[in-house]
Structure formats: C-alpha cells, structure tokens
C-alpha cells in the first residue's frame, strides 16, 4: 500500500506506446546479439574446413561477432533507462490504454506459442545433421539451429514481458481502482464504524495489496530465470563449439580390431603430400619405392590416394573416442631419395610427426597435441604450429617459422639462423638454437 500523500505518476498512452516500441527493438537487438554469440564458433569451423591456411581469420571473426553482440546488449540496456520509472515509481495508466495493451497481449499469444514451439523443435533437430553426416562442417548447423531457436525464445519472451510490465502498473497501485479520498476515509473510519469492521477492512486491504505485489514479484523472478536460461544456453553452445573445433580427442577403454596394410604407389610420381588425420603417428622416410604402410583400427583406417601430383591422406572415421594405448595408430610414408617434394602439408589432432632425410621445398605441419621432429634433409621453408608438444629440427633450411603454445623448441643446424630467417615462439617452454638460448 502506498504511503499517504505520495503522488502517483500518470503515464500517457503515447509514452506507453513508445515503451512497447522500444521493447520490440530490444527484442531484436538482444535476440540477434545472442544469435551472434551462439553462432560465433561457426567461423573457426568453416575456416578450418575450407581455408585451413587462414584459420586465424575464423578466430578473428568469432571475436568480432561477440563484440557486435556485446554492443547490441549495451545499446539495449541504455535505451531503456528513460522508462525505469515504470518499475521504480508508483504509476498509473488509464483504463483505455490498459485494455489496449491487454488486447495486444492476447493477439501476440498465438505468435508466442509458434515462436516457442518452433524454437524447441529447432533445438531438438539441431543434432540430426551430425547424426546423418560425419564431417566437421556439418556441426555448424547445430549452432545455427540452436541460435535461431534461442532467438525465437528471446524475441517472444521480451515482447510478452513488456505487455506484462504495463499491465502490472495498475496492479501495484490500488489507488487507481479506488477514489483516493474515499479510500482515505475508509482507512481512517469515523466513530460510526466499529472496531471489528475497521480491523477486517485493514486486513483485506493488506491482503489485496500483498497479492498485487506478489504477482509483480513472480513476473520479475520469471523474467530473471529466463535470462539465466538464455545465458546458460549461450555458454553451453560456445563451449560445445570450442570443443568441436579445438578440442583433442576423448578416450575410451574400448579396443578396436586393427588392420595392417601397405598401399603400393610405385607407378606414381608425386610432388606434394596433403595429410589430414585426427589420430595417429606419421613418419616420412626414405625408401626404395613410393608406398604407404599403416596400422589402424579398421573403423579408423585412412583413405589414401593420388590426385594429380599430390598424395592425399584422409581419415574416414572422424569420431573422437579412441584410446591410443589400446589401439595402435601409425603410418609410414616411404619416399625414394631421388624425389624432391614441393609441398608437404600435414594437419594432425593427436599424434607425432617425424620426417627423416627428405628434400622438401615447403614443409607445413599443424599439430594440436603431439611432437614434431625433422631430422636431416634440406628444406627451403619450414613452418610448424603446435598447440601442445615439442618441436625438434635437425636439418638444413633457408627459412623457419615455429610457434608452440606449450612445448620446447630445439634447433640443431649448420644453416645460418638469425631473426631475419627464423621466427621461433613458445608460450610455455624453452627455445634453443645449437645448444644456445634463443633471444
């Protein structure tokens, strides 16, 4: 119950209309912002799948998407400041405006039902593409579907809540429904009123007032719970996206049936090697004939072939649930010594890479978890990116670029190594060149 003498602010219909229009804009701003947060992880996935050489651009676009989303959240928050009095001050609206808002809420109810139903459906079917197709790029549909679904939740929730806020204005101020002077006289009671009647009236008044405020508090808590749910969905989607794109394989205790196989390529001439493997150790060494030997679980065995002048190696089964201690995954590529390779490009999530006594113009290794070792041979350019693992290079080269997030870098060479032709960076680990600390 409002204190006696406290003025109640009368809010005109035009101002209520402006408030509802602003909430509609906020519904779009916040909805789009949340959509951008959820789908931001699709950029690294797309670049990793199609433009692996520029995958840093995917991470940059992810940050840009989140920055735009934060900007929309800030604009949304600041744009509603002028209507804060509707929730903090005692206000009232005329009955015509109240009935108009109630009518709008009734008309919007059907839209909200469809938004919630479609949103739930999209969240459920978001996993279907991943079930049907076993490729990295398909995972973007999970985030797109969830993003659209959550957008529909937010859009319908904010608009519906704005109608509730307006309708609750008069529920918080009983004086609107009663003549102020009559209410004051009834509360004070004259001598002609009995003490029992006065007591009953005051109890009824307190009950009605508490009921109105409890309804308002319930609506406020409900909106707070909706916000918590939305942020929980955003955080889960971002974490899932980081796992899908950057995580290392998880491990199971299951042992798969293995196969050992030799792929004879002696009648082919190659100038390039392009390998993308999720799990396994890869070794390149000299041999009498061009061939590939591997030992892999049958389900995980790689696909090996020649496209023009390129040896292409791909893993056919891309699930991250193999235990390397129980399942041996290894591959050896034999290259005749007379063959000079133009490009060797290897992308490996879990496993080591070893290159022995080869002549390669451009060698590019990208490892998530594992060691990289290059022994002997001649190289025009070496580029190694390793998230977790050591890098050892004992060969001759013209240029070298090595970046380790966690791991040591050790270079042993007769080639001249200066800051002009060598870029060596380790986030956590030591860097040594010819047994000397690199500065």
ZAMARGU-4260 file (C-alpha; in steps of 0.2 Angstrom, whole numbers, plus 5000, padded with zeros to 4 digits):
<rodrens>
0) 5000/5000/5000 | 5007/5017/4995 | 5011/5030/5009 | 4998/5043/5012 | 5001/5059/5002
5) 5013/5050/4990 | 5009/5056/4972 | 5006/5043/4958 | 5013/5047/4941 | 5000/5047/4927
10) 5008/5039/4911 | 5000/5044/4895 | 4996/5032/4881 | 5009/5039/4869 | 5023/5035/4882
15) 5017/5018/4884 | 5016/5015/4866 | 5034/5022/4864 | 5040/5010/4878 | 5032/4995/4869
20) 5041/5000/4853 | 5057/5001/4862 | 5055/4984/4869 | 5051/4977/4852 | 5068/4985/4846
25) 5077/4977/4861 | 5069/4960/4857 | 5078/4961/4840 | 5094/4968/4847 | 5096/4955/4861
30) 5089/4941/4850 | 5102/4945/4837 | 5116/4948/4849 | 5113/4930/4857 | 5112/4923/4840
35) 5129/4930/4836 | 5136/4923/4852 | 5130/4906/4849 | 5135/4905/4830 | 5152/4914/4833
40) 5160/4897/4834 | 5155/4893/4816 | 5168/4904/4809 | 5183/4894/4815 | 5174/4878/4810
45) 5171/4885/4792 | 5189/4891/4790 | 5197/4876/4797 | 5187/4865/4785 | 5189/4875/4769
50) 5203/4888/4772 | 5215/4880/4784 | 5229/4892/4779 | 5219/4906/4785 | 5211/4898/4800
55) 5216/4913/4811 | 5203/4923/4802 | 5190/4912/4809 | 5195/4916/4826 | 5196/4934/4822
60) 5178/4934/4815 | 5172/4924/4831 | 5179/4939/4842 | 5171/4951/4830 | 5154/4943/4831
65) 5155/4943/4850 | 5160/4961/4850 | 5145/4966/4840 | 5134/4956/4851 | 5140/4965/4867
70) 5137/4981/4858 | 5119/4977/4855 | 5117/4972/4873 | 5124/4988/4879 | 5113/4998/4867
75) 5098/4988/4873 | 5102/4991/4891 | 5105/5010/4889 | 5090/5013/4878 | 5078/5008/4891
80) 5084/5019/4905 | 5071/5033/4902 | 5057/5020/4906 | 5065/5014/4923 | 5052/5024/4932
85) 5039/5012/4927 | 5046/4999/4938 | 5053/5010/4952 | 5040/5024/4954 | 5021/5022/4958
90) 5012/5025/4941 | 4995/5023/4934 | 4988/5022/4916 | 4970/5025/4910 | 4958/5010/4908
95) 4958/5013/4889 | 4977/5011/4887 | 4976/4996/4899 | 4963/4987/4889 | 4973/4991/4873
100) 4988/4983/4880 | 4979/4968/4886 | 4971/4966/4868 | 4989/4967/4861 | 4995/4954/4873
105) 4980/4942/4868 | 4984/4944/4849 | 5003/4941/4852 | 4999/4925/4862 | 4997/4915/4846
110) 5014/4922/4839 | 5022/4917/4856 | 5016/4899/4855 | 5023/4897/4837 | 5039/4905/4842
115) 5042/4894/4857 | 5036/4878/4848 | 5047/4881/4833 | 5062/4886/4844 | 5060/4870/4854
120) 5059/4860/4838 | 5075/4868/4831 | 5084/4864/4847 | 5079/4846/4846 | 5083/4843/4827
125) 5099/4853/4828 | 5109/4836/4831 | 5101/4827/4816 | 5114/4833/4803 | 5128/4827/4815
130) 5120/4810/4816 | 5117/4809/4797 | 5134/4816/4791 | 5151/4813/4799 | 5160/4829/4794
135) 5167/4844/4803 | 5157/4857/4793 | 5140/4849/4797 | 5142/4854/4816 | 5139/4872/4810
140) 5121/4868/4808 | 5119/4863/4826 | 5124/4881/4831 | 5113/4889/4818 | 5098/4879/4823
145) 5100/4882/4841 | 5104/4901/4838 | 5088/4903/4828 | 5078/4893/4841 | 5085/4904/4856
150) 5082/4920/4845 | 5063/4915/4844 | 5063/4912/4863 | 5070/4929/4867 | 5060/4938/4854
155) 5044/4931/4861 | 5049/4932/4879 | 5054/4951/4879 | 5038/4957/4870 | 5027/4947/4881
160) 5036/4953/4896 | 5034/4971/4890 | 5015/4969/4890 | 5015/4961/4907 | 5026/4976/4914
165) 5012/4988/4908 | 4998/4978/4914 | 5006/4976/4931 | 5007/4995/4933 | 4990/4997/4940
170) 4991/4981/4949 | 5004/4989/4960 | 4994/5004/4964 | 4977/5000/4971 | 4973/5019/4972
175) 4970/5018/4954 | 4955/5007/4956 | 4948/5017/4971 | 4943/5035/4974 | 4958/5042/4984
180) 4948/5052/4996 | 4935/5038/4999 | 4950/5026/5002 | 4957/5038/5014 | 4941/5040/5023
185) 4938/5021/5024 | 4955/5018/5031 | 4953/5031/5044 | 4935/5026/5049 | 4924/5038/5059
190) 4916/5035/5076 | 4901/5027/5067 | 4912/5012/5062 | 4915/4998/5074 | 4932/4992/5079
195) 4930/4975/5072 | 4924/4982/5055 | 4940/4993/5054 | 4951/4978/5058 | 4943/4967/5045
200) 4944/4981/5032 | 4963/4984/5035 | 4967/4965/5034 | 4958/4964/5017 | 4967/4979/5011
205) 4984/4972/5016 | 4979/4955/5008 | 4975/4963/4991 | 4990/4974/4991 | 5002/4960/4995
210) 4993/4949/4982 | 4997/4963/4968 | 5015/4964/4974 | 5017/4945/4974 | 5011/4944/4956
215) 5023/4958/4951 | 5037/4949/4960 | 5033/4932/4952 | 5034/4940/4935 | 5050/4948/4939
220) 5058/4932/4945 | 5051/4923/4930 | 5060/4935/4918 | 5076/4933/4929 | 5075/4914/4927
225) 5073/4916/4908 | 5088/4927/4907 | 5098/4914/4917 | 5092/4900/4905 | 5097/4910/4890
230) 5114/4914/4896 | 5116/4896/4901 | 5112/4891/4883 | 5124/4903/4876 | 5139/4897/4887
235) 5135/4879/4883 | 5135/4882/4864 | 5151/4892/4865 | 5159/4878/4875 | 5152/4865/4863
240) 5159/4875/4848 | 5176/4876/4856 | 5176/4858/4859 | 5170/4854/4841 | 5184/4865/4833
245) 5199/4865/4845 | 5197/4850/4857 | 5208/4835/4857 | 5200/4818/4856 | 5192/4810/4871
250) 5197/4792/4876 | 5188/4776/4878 | 5193/4760/4885 | 5187/4750/4870 | 5200/4741/4859
255) 5195/4740/4841 | 5200/4727/4828 | 5216/4733/4819 | 5222/4731/4801 | 5240/4732/4794
260) 5240/4737/4776 | 5253/4743/4763 | 5247/4754/4749 | 5259/4752/4734 | 5261/4769/4724
265) 5277/4764/4714 | 5270/4769/4697 | 5265/4786/4703 | 5275/4802/4703 | 5271/4815/4717
270) 5277/4832/4721 | 5265/4836/4736 | 5259/4827/4751 | 5242/4833/4759 | 5238/4824/4775
275) 5223/4827/4787 | 5222/4815/4801 | 5213/4816/4818 | 5223/4802/4827 | 5239/4793/4824
280) 5258/4795/4822 | 5265/4799/4804 | 5283/4796/4798 | 5291/4801/4782 | 5307/4792/4777
285) 5317/4786/4763 | 5313/4770/4754 | 5316/4761/4738 | 5298/4763/4731 | 5284/4775/4734
290) 5272/4767/4746 | 5262/4770/4762 | 5261/4757/4777 | 5249/4759/4791 | 5242/4750/4806
295) 5225/4757/4811 | 5209/4750/4819 | 5198/4745/4804 | 5185/4758/4808 | 5198/4772/4808
300) 5209/4767/4794 | 5214/4781/4782 | 5209/4784/4764 | 5225/4786/4753 | 5225/4791/4735
305) 5234/4801/4722 | 5226/4817/4715 | 5236/4823/4700 | 5253/4825/4708 | 5248/4825/4726
310) 5247/4811/4739 | 5231/4814/4748 | 5228/4806/4765 | 5212/4807/4775 | 5204/4799/4790
315) 5187/4791/4785 | 5180/4789/4803 | 5181/4806/4812 | 5174/4802/4830 | 5185/4807/4845
320) 5184/4792/4856 | 5199/4781/4853 | 5212/4776/4866 | 5229/4776/4858 | 5236/4765/4872
325) 5224/4751/4867 | 5223/4755/4848 | 5239/4757/4839 | 5238/4771/4825 | 5253/4773/4815
330) 5258/4777/4797 | 5274/4777/4787 | 5277/4785/4770 | 5291/4779/4760 | 5299/4792/4748
335) 5313/4787/4735 | 5328/4798/4738 | 5328/4805/4721 | 5311/4813/4723 | 5310/4831/4728
340) 5294/4837/4736 | 5287/4854/4733 | 5275/4854/4747 | 5272/4843/4762 | 5256/4849/4772
345) 5250/4839/4787 | 5236/4843/4800 | 5236/4831/4815 | 5225/4832/4830 | 5233/4819/4841
350) 5249/4811/4837 | 5268/4814/4832 | 5275/4818/4815 | 5293/4813/4811 | 5302/4817/4794
355) 5319/4809/4790 | 5331/4814/4777 | 5320/4822/4764 | 5322/4836/4752 | 5306/4847/4753
360) 5304/4865/4747 | 5290/4869/4758 | 5285/4859/4774 | 5270/4864/4784 | 5265/4855/4800
365) 5250/4859/4811 | 5248/4849/4827 | 5235/4850/4841 | 5244/4838/4853 | 5260/4829/4849
370) 5278/4831/4845 | 5286/4836/4828 | 5303/4830/4823 | 5313/4834/4807 | 5330/4825/4805
375) 5342/4828/4791 | 5337/4833/4774 | 5336/4850/4765 | 5321/4862/4766 | 5318/4879/4758
380) 5304/4884/4771 | 5298/4875/4787 | 5283/4881/4796 | 5277/4872/4812 | 5262/4876/4823
385) 5260/4866/4838 | 5247/4868/4852 | 5254/4856/4864 | 5271/4847/4861 | 5289/4849/4857
390) 5297/4853/4841 | 5315/4847/4836 | 5323/4852/4820 | 5340/4845/4815 | 5341/4849/4796
395) 5347/4862/4784 | 5334/4876/4779 | 5333/4893/4772 | 5318/4900/4782 | 5309/4893/4798
400) 5294/4898/4807 | 5289/4888/4823 | 5276/4893/4836 | 5272/4882/4851 | 5258/4886/4864
405) 5265/4874/4876 | 5281/4865/4872 | 5300/4866/4869 | 5308/4871/4853 | 5326/4864/4849
410) 5335/4868/4833 | 5351/4860/4828 | 5358/4865/4811 | 5373/4870/4800 | 5362/4884/4792
415) 5364/4902/4797 | 5350/4906/4810 | 5345/4924/4813 | 5330/4934/4817 | 5329/4938/4798
420) 5326/4920/4793 | 5319/4912/4809 | 5304/4916/4819 | 5303/4905/4835 | 5290/4907/4848
425) 5285/4897/4863 | 5271/4902/4875 | 5277/4890/4889 | 5293/4882/4885 | 5311/4885/4881
430) 5319/4889/4864 | 5337/4883/4860 | 5347/4885/4844 | 5363/4875/4843 | 5363/4872/4861
435) 5361/4891/4865 | 5346/4900/4872 | 5337/4909/4858 | 5333/4928/4862
</rodrens>
